[in-house]
Amino acid sequence: MGEAGTNPQVGFAEDDADFARFVEDIRKLTSIDLSLYKENQMRRRLTTLRLKHGFSAFSAYYEALARDPKLLGEFLDRMTINVSEFWRNPNRWQMLKERFLEPMAQRPGRLLVWSAACSTGEEPYTLAMLLDSLGALERTTLLATDIDETVLAKAKEGAYADRSMRDVPQEYLLRYFRQENGMYRVTDKLKQAVRFQRQNLLLDPFPDRYDLIVCRNVMIYFTEEAKSGLYRKFAQALKPGGILFVGSTEQIFSPGQYGLEAADTFFYRRADAGV
Ligand SMILES: C[S@@+](CC[C@H](N)C(=O)[O-])C[C@H]1O[C@@H](n2cnc3c(N)ncnc32)[C@H](O)[C@@H]1O
């Protein structure tokens, strides 16, 4: 290691170069651009993973990832946090229902709803339950996407442990779940209503003319630059008047610059033709 062992600054520079090369190699291998995620968080998480496998540098960890699909699968699964819950932040879901979904459900024609970064499916299934209770599920196209194939497989299975369930209102619990081997399984009606699909928000094209886009608890991981690009793309993916619902730490500052306007706390409306 030479001087790097005695001069901590040289050590940091080497670490930075090692990590920067890793980011570049991962981008070439997977098309995932880690430089668009907040660096400190991402680097800390990946360092823990690398050390768990005994690699002293990211270069060695990368070589192993490129050779071993199982290790790569684990890396893709862990690079972001997948935690989700039904009715996460219940009062916001109540607001979504009363203020936005009820009027949408009263309008004629098809509804287009997208749960972006849906993780293991709790969020799109919450949407499906609300839309069904409003009599609008049959005429809704409900798209749910995530970058991670592992969480999408779990979402399609639709079986959940207690910890995802704590905020499900009793009437919905009785109507949309059955208990089996200690797990809660969503009904086939809900499963059939959601189309799960892999999509990288930072790379892949967005659909358009959506009435409602729900994208919660993923933008906190992205750099400011990546977020700005996403807000603009979300605005364009909405119909004029369509609603973007974000997470409870993800307020958008100056939404007007993206063609959005505040509609309520954590809800934004496409203002006009977008920007
Ligand atoms: C904390 S979960 C949020 C789940 C759900 N939206 C909620 O609020 O409960 C974050 C999800 O974002 C996904 N994700 C991370 N980077 C992504 C990207 N570039 N494109 C799409 N999904 C991504 C992760 O795989 C993970 O499932």
PDBQT file of the ligand as one rigid body, heavy atoms in Angstrom, charges set to zero:
ROOT
HETATM    1  C1  LIG A 301     -37.967   2.220   0.126  1.00  0.00    +0.000 C 
HETATM    2  S1  LIG A 301     -38.636   1.410  -1.301  1.00  0.00    +0.000 S 
HETATM    3  C2  LIG A 301     -40.128   2.330  -1.515  1.00  0.00    +0.000 C 
HETATM    4  C3  LIG A 301     -41.324   1.433  -1.732  1.00  0.00    +0.000 C 
HETATM    5  C4  LIG A 301     -42.678   2.146  -1.795  1.00  0.00    +0.000 C 
HETATM    6  N1  LIG A 301     -42.713   3.126  -2.847  1.00  0.00    +0.000 N 
HETATM    7  C5  LIG A 301     -43.044   2.785  -0.472  1.00  0.00    +0.000 C 
HETATM    8  O1  LIG A 301     -42.968   3.994  -0.344  1.00  0.00    +0.000 OA
HETATM    9  O2  LIG A 301     -43.385   2.057   0.459  1.00  0.00    +0.000 OA
HETATM   10  C6  LIG A 301     -37.576   2.022  -2.601  1.00  0.00    +0.000 C 
HETATM   11  C7  LIG A 301     -37.670   1.202  -3.901  1.00  0.00    +0.000 C 
HETATM   12  O3  LIG A 301     -37.054   1.949  -4.943  1.00  0.00    +0.000 OA
HETATM   13  C8  LIG A 301     -36.474   1.030  -5.855  1.00  0.00    +0.000 C 
HETATM   14  N2  LIG A 301     -35.499   1.748  -6.691  1.00  0.00    +0.000 N 
HETATM   15  C9  LIG A 301     -34.276   2.213  -6.362  1.00  0.00    +0.000 A 
HETATM   16  N3  LIG A 301     -33.675   2.799  -7.408  1.00  0.00    +0.000 NA
HETATM   17  C10 LIG A 301     -34.570   2.732  -8.439  1.00  0.00    +0.000 A 
HETATM   18  C11 LIG A 301     -34.536   3.160  -9.793  1.00  0.00    +0.000 A 
HETATM   19  N4  LIG A 301     -33.473   3.790 -10.297  1.00  0.00    +0.000 N 
HETATM   20  N5  LIG A 301     -35.615   2.917 -10.570  1.00  0.00    +0.000 NA
HETATM   21  C12 LIG A 301     -36.707   2.275 -10.063  1.00  0.00    +0.000 A 
HETATM   22  N6  LIG A 301     -36.796   1.835  -8.794  1.00  0.00    +0.000 NA
HETATM   23  C13 LIG A 301     -35.727   2.059  -7.983  1.00  0.00    +0.000 A 
HETATM   24  C14 LIG A 301     -35.875  -0.024  -4.946  1.00  0.00    +0.000 C 
HETATM   25  O4  LIG A 301     -35.648  -1.240  -5.638  1.00  0.00    +0.000 OA
HETATM   26  C15 LIG A 301     -36.937  -0.134  -3.850  1.00  0.00    +0.000 C 
HETATM   27  O5  LIG A 301     -37.851  -1.181  -4.109  1.00  0.00    +0.000 OA
ENDROOT
TORSDOF 0
